[in-house]
Amino acid sequence: MEPVTQKTKLNNPLPTVSPKQRKRKNLFTSYGFAAPAMILLFVFLILPAILALYYSFTNYYLLTPEKTKFVAFENYKRLAEDTLFLKSLGNTALFVVIVVPVQTLVALALALLVNQKLMGIKFFRMAFFAPVVTSMVIVSILWTFIYNPDNGLANSILNIVGLGPFQFLTDKDQAMYSIIFMSIWQGAGYQMMIFLAGLQDIPDHQYEAASIDGANAWQKLIHITIPGIRNILAFIAIVTMIAATKLFIQPFVMTQGGPLDSTKTLVYMVYETGFKFRDVGYSSAIAILFFVIVLIISILQRKFIKENTE
């Protein structure tokens, strides 16, 4: 038997793989790595969306699924006549209209504050960001105690200056604004960190040149800072708007949608109609219409911001 030598190995080279075969192998490998995420995405996002769209055209009731019938656009017609839906839509719009601009301005002000090169500034960055990483349920419970009309911290402080007591969560004219104030306090730290990253990317020599030209702090803000973070402003406006439309935990924990439905939002109504009243068909119609509204607003907002940032 002839011994295996280096010459023998060279005479019997390994089979070569064509570029087409290598490309196909890499493609299968890529799909293999992506498969778990794609399966989860389909099961928990795409499939529920398809089922919600289907159920919105039926009278599906959770306790009697065998009696489900196709009712076409009847659920959507109900929405146009449902005063509770219109009130929930108005409450959601009020929350969005106030929270998006105010929270963005507060976050920008905090970012400008913590962007200073001062001793101990990292502590304040951490303090302002801490509410963001705290569970919204815990924050809501905490603020429920703060808003307590009898012995809450808010009324105790206001009593010192001769104001109050206020029925923050039990007065229909105050409940939504109380939730709005708490939500801005809780969420501003997230936008602050994004603004801070953008502010630190602005070159220092621009501010130095402006100082030499005699520009004051306001002129630097308008002509250097704002243009430098214009794209970040657009991103934050869109993200904050989408997050604001999904208001649910705060009214669920603090007011249960009351008093007199003054804090009931679209997402809360989807939950209540589907799980409490078990009217899945009508709840799905609300969810689909809510999705369409948010999608249209996001597209219009993105188009408006894009036109004003180019």
PLY file of the C-alpha trace (Angstrom):
ply
format ascii 1.0
element vertex 310
property float x
property float y
property float z
element edge 309
property int vertex1
property int vertex2
end_header
0.00 0.00 0.00
1.43 3.36 -1.07
1.99 5.73 1.87
0.16 9.06 1.86
2.63 11.82 1.07
2.40 15.56 0.38
2.54 14.76 -3.35
-0.43 12.39 -2.99
-2.46 15.08 -1.22
-1.77 17.54 -4.01
-2.90 15.00 -6.58
-6.23 14.56 -4.74
-7.43 18.09 -3.92
-10.64 18.73 -1.94
-13.74 19.39 -4.02
-14.24 23.09 -4.70
-17.47 24.93 -3.88
-18.89 27.15 -6.56
-19.82 30.78 -5.74
-23.47 29.93 -6.35
-23.36 27.06 -3.83
-21.53 29.26 -1.29
-24.13 32.00 -1.72
-26.97 29.51 -1.23
-25.31 28.12 1.91
-24.85 31.60 3.36
-28.47 32.41 2.56
-29.70 29.30 4.40
-27.45 30.15 7.36
-28.83 33.71 7.49
-32.42 32.45 7.41
-31.57 29.95 10.15
-30.32 32.71 12.47
-33.28 34.97 11.64
-35.91 32.22 11.94
-36.50 32.42 15.75
-36.99 36.20 15.64
-39.20 35.98 12.55
-41.36 33.29 14.16
-41.84 35.38 17.31
-42.59 38.46 15.18
-45.23 36.56 13.25
-46.84 34.92 16.30
-46.97 37.99 18.55
-47.34 40.86 16.05
-48.35 39.94 12.50
-50.83 37.17 13.36
-52.66 39.21 16.05
-52.93 42.14 13.63
-54.45 39.88 10.95
-56.89 38.34 13.46
-57.86 41.80 14.77
-58.61 42.94 11.23
-60.73 39.82 10.64
-62.59 40.04 13.96
-63.39 43.72 13.37
-65.80 42.60 10.64
-67.54 40.07 12.90
-69.73 40.10 16.02
-67.26 37.84 17.86
-68.18 37.59 21.55
-65.60 35.95 23.77
-68.02 33.68 25.68
-69.96 32.49 22.63
-67.42 32.11 19.80
-69.61 29.55 18.03
-72.20 32.27 17.28
-69.73 34.49 15.46
-71.09 35.98 12.23
-69.72 38.29 9.57
-71.28 41.74 10.04
-69.25 43.73 7.49
-68.81 47.36 8.61
-71.38 47.33 11.43
-68.71 47.69 14.12
-67.24 50.72 12.37
-70.70 52.27 12.06
-71.14 51.83 15.80
-67.96 53.78 16.38
-69.33 56.85 14.62
-72.35 56.83 16.96
-70.56 55.81 20.15
-70.20 58.86 22.43
-67.78 56.97 24.69
-65.49 56.28 21.74
-65.57 59.95 20.72
-64.83 61.00 24.31
-61.94 58.53 24.52
-60.61 59.85 21.22
-60.80 63.40 22.56
-59.01 62.43 25.79
-56.23 60.76 23.80
-55.90 63.79 21.53
-55.73 66.13 24.55
-52.97 64.03 26.10
-50.96 63.96 22.85
-51.37 67.67 22.07
-50.06 68.69 25.51
-47.49 66.00 26.24
-45.58 66.00 22.95
-44.53 69.70 22.84
-44.26 70.24 26.61
-42.28 67.07 27.30
-39.98 67.81 24.37
-39.29 71.34 25.65
-38.74 70.11 29.22
-36.36 67.41 27.98
-34.40 69.94 25.92
-34.14 72.30 28.89
-32.89 69.47 31.12
-30.38 68.39 28.45
-29.01 71.93 28.21
-28.77 72.02 32.00
-26.90 68.71 32.42
-24.64 69.43 29.44
-22.71 71.94 31.55
-19.22 71.02 32.65
-19.82 71.27 36.39
-18.80 69.16 39.36
-21.38 66.51 40.22
-23.34 66.93 36.99
-23.46 63.14 36.51
-25.59 62.86 39.64
-28.22 65.14 38.13
-28.17 63.20 34.85
-28.83 60.03 36.80
-31.52 61.69 38.94
-33.42 63.06 35.93
-33.19 59.72 34.11
-34.16 57.54 37.10
-37.98 57.82 36.62
-37.62 56.45 33.08
-36.17 53.12 34.25
-38.75 52.81 37.03
-41.82 50.71 36.25
-44.74 52.86 35.13
-47.00 50.88 37.46
-44.82 51.79 40.44
-44.64 55.43 39.34
-48.43 55.54 38.95
-48.98 54.09 42.43
-46.48 56.55 43.90
-48.21 59.52 42.29
-51.59 58.24 43.41
-50.36 58.72 46.99
-48.85 62.11 46.09
-52.19 63.23 44.64
-54.16 62.02 47.68
-56.54 64.89 48.53
-56.34 64.36 52.31
-52.69 63.74 53.16
-50.87 63.68 49.82
-47.58 65.49 49.29
-48.96 67.70 46.49
-51.72 69.24 48.61
-49.39 69.52 51.60
-46.98 71.66 49.57
-49.76 73.74 48.00
-51.32 74.37 51.43
-48.12 76.10 52.50
-48.71 78.82 49.89
-52.43 78.98 50.61
-53.67 76.83 47.72
-55.84 73.74 47.71
-56.85 71.24 48.61
-57.30 69.90 45.09
-59.11 66.72 44.06
-56.45 65.75 41.55
-57.75 62.33 40.53
-61.40 62.52 41.58
-62.36 65.73 39.77
-63.23 65.21 36.11
-61.72 68.60 35.24
-58.40 67.88 36.95
-57.81 64.14 36.51
-56.44 64.16 32.95
-54.19 67.16 33.60
-52.85 65.46 36.73
-51.96 62.39 34.67
-50.40 64.62 32.00
-48.16 66.34 34.58
-47.03 63.00 36.02
-46.37 61.54 32.56
-44.20 64.48 31.53
-42.21 64.16 34.77
-41.72 60.44 34.21
-40.83 60.48 30.51
-38.76 63.63 30.04
-35.55 61.91 31.16
-35.55 59.60 28.13
-35.70 62.45 25.63
-33.17 64.34 27.74
-30.53 61.63 27.22
-31.11 61.64 23.46
-30.88 65.43 23.34
-27.73 65.27 25.46
-26.05 62.93 22.97
-26.91 65.35 20.16
-25.68 68.39 22.08
-22.33 66.75 22.73
-21.88 66.16 19.00
-22.01 69.89 18.25
-18.40 71.16 17.88
-17.27 73.56 20.61
-15.56 75.84 18.12
-18.95 76.93 16.78
-19.91 78.32 20.18
-16.44 79.87 20.58
-16.74 81.61 17.22
-20.22 82.87 18.13
-18.90 84.26 21.43
-16.18 86.13 19.61
-18.84 87.64 17.33
-20.75 88.81 20.41
-23.64 86.32 20.32
-25.59 85.85 23.55
-26.93 82.57 24.95
-30.30 82.91 23.20
-28.69 83.56 19.81
-26.42 80.54 20.26
-29.46 78.39 21.07
-31.43 79.53 18.02
-28.63 79.61 15.44
-26.31 76.80 16.62
-27.98 74.42 19.07
-31.40 73.98 17.44
-30.02 73.50 13.88
-27.44 71.07 15.28
-30.08 68.81 16.82
-32.77 69.27 14.15
-32.86 65.60 13.16
-32.98 64.53 16.80
-35.92 66.89 17.35
-37.77 65.21 14.49
-37.05 61.74 15.89
-38.15 62.67 19.41
-41.35 64.34 18.17
-42.41 61.21 16.27
-41.45 58.74 19.02
-43.10 60.81 21.75
-46.29 61.18 19.72
-46.56 57.43 19.15
-45.86 56.70 22.83
-48.41 59.31 23.96
-51.19 57.79 21.86
-50.69 54.48 23.72
-51.63 55.95 27.10
-53.03 53.13 29.23
-51.15 52.27 32.44
-51.57 55.65 34.15
-55.39 55.84 33.90
-55.70 52.09 34.50
-53.78 52.29 37.80
-54.71 55.78 38.99
-58.31 56.42 37.92
-59.66 53.29 36.16
-60.74 55.58 33.33
-62.75 57.90 35.59
-64.09 60.08 36.94
-66.98 60.11 34.44
-64.70 58.66 31.71
-62.56 61.83 31.80
-59.32 59.79 31.60
-60.51 56.97 29.40
-58.33 56.67 26.28
-58.57 54.63 23.09
-56.17 51.95 24.32
-58.04 51.75 27.63
-61.31 51.38 25.71
-59.82 48.58 23.58
-58.83 46.75 26.75
-62.14 47.36 28.54
-64.32 46.43 25.57
-62.36 43.29 24.73
-61.52 41.86 28.16
-64.11 43.33 30.53
-67.15 43.40 28.25
-65.76 40.56 26.06
-66.95 42.20 22.84
-63.90 41.18 20.80
-65.37 42.21 17.44
-66.06 45.78 18.52
-62.78 45.99 20.43
-60.90 44.89 17.30
-62.62 47.60 15.26
-61.46 50.22 17.78
-57.91 48.83 17.63
-57.81 48.88 13.82
-59.16 52.43 13.64
-56.66 53.49 16.32
-53.83 51.98 14.25
-54.98 53.81 11.12
-55.20 57.14 12.98
-51.70 56.80 14.45
-50.29 55.71 11.09
-51.78 58.70 9.26
-50.60 61.17 11.91
-47.10 59.66 11.90
-46.84 59.92 8.10
-48.09 63.52 8.08
-45.82 64.45 10.97
-42.80 62.86 9.31
-43.56 64.62 6.02
-44.00 67.99 7.76
-40.79 67.62 9.75
-38.86 66.46 6.69
-39.97 69.51 4.69
-38.91 71.83 7.48
-35.52 70.21 8.10
-34.27 70.09 4.51
0 1
1 2
2 3
3 4
4 5
5 6
6 7
7 8
8 9
9 10
10 11
11 12
12 13
13 14
14 15
15 16
16 17
17 18
18 19
19 20
20 21
21 22
22 23
23 24
24 25
25 26
26 27
27 28
28 29
29 30
30 31
31 32
32 33
33 34
34 35
35 36
36 37
37 38
38 39
39 40
40 41
41 42
42 43
43 44
44 45
45 46
46 47
47 48
48 49
49 50
50 51
51 52
52 53
53 54
54 55
55 56
56 57
57 58
58 59
59 60
60 61
61 62
62 63
63 64
64 65
65 66
66 67
67 68
68 69
69 70
70 71
71 72
72 73
73 74
74 75
75 76
76 77
77 78
78 79
79 80
80 81
81 82
82 83
83 84
84 85
85 86
86 87
87 88
88 89
89 90
90 91
91 92
92 93
93 94
94 95
95 96
96 97
97 98
98 99
99 100
100 101
101 102
102 103
103 104
104 105
105 106
106 107
107 108
108 109
109 110
110 111
111 112
112 113
113 114
114 115
115 116
116 117
117 118
118 119
119 120
120 121
121 122
122 123
123 124
124 125
125 126
126 127
127 128
128 129
129 130
130 131
131 132
132 133
133 134
134 135
135 136
136 137
137 138
138 139
139 140
140 141
141 142
142 143
143 144
144 145
145 146
146 147
147 148
148 149
149 150
150 151
151 152
152 153
153 154
154 155
155 156
156 157
157 158
158 159
159 160
160 161
161 162
162 163
163 164
164 165
165 166
166 167
167 168
168 169
169 170
170 171
171 172
172 173
173 174
174 175
175 176
176 177
177 178
178 179
179 180
180 181
181 182
182 183
183 184
184 185
185 186
186 187
187 188
188 189
189 190
190 191
191 192
192 193
193 194
194 195
195 196
196 197
197 198
198 199
199 200
200 201
201 202
202 203
203 204
204 205
205 206
206 207
207 208
208 209
209 210
210 211
211 212
212 213
213 214
214 215
215 216
216 217
217 218
218 219
219 220
220 221
221 222
222 223
223 224
224 225
225 226
226 227
227 228
228 229
229 230
230 231
231 232
232 233
233 234
234 235
235 236
236 237
237 238
238 239
239 240
240 241
241 242
242 243
243 244
244 245
245 246
246 247
247 248
248 249
249 250
250 251
251 252
252 253
253 254
254 255
255 256
256 257
257 258
258 259
259 260
260 261
261 262
262 263
263 264
264 265
265 266
266 267
267 268
268 269
269 270
270 271
271 272
272 273
273 274
274 275
275 276
276 277
277 278
278 279
279 280
280 281
281 282
282 283
283 284
284 285
285 286
286 287
287 288
288 289
289 290
290 291
291 292
292 293
293 294
294 295
295 296
296 297
297 298
298 299
299 300
300 301
301 302
302 303
303 304
304 305
305 306
306 307
307 308
308 309
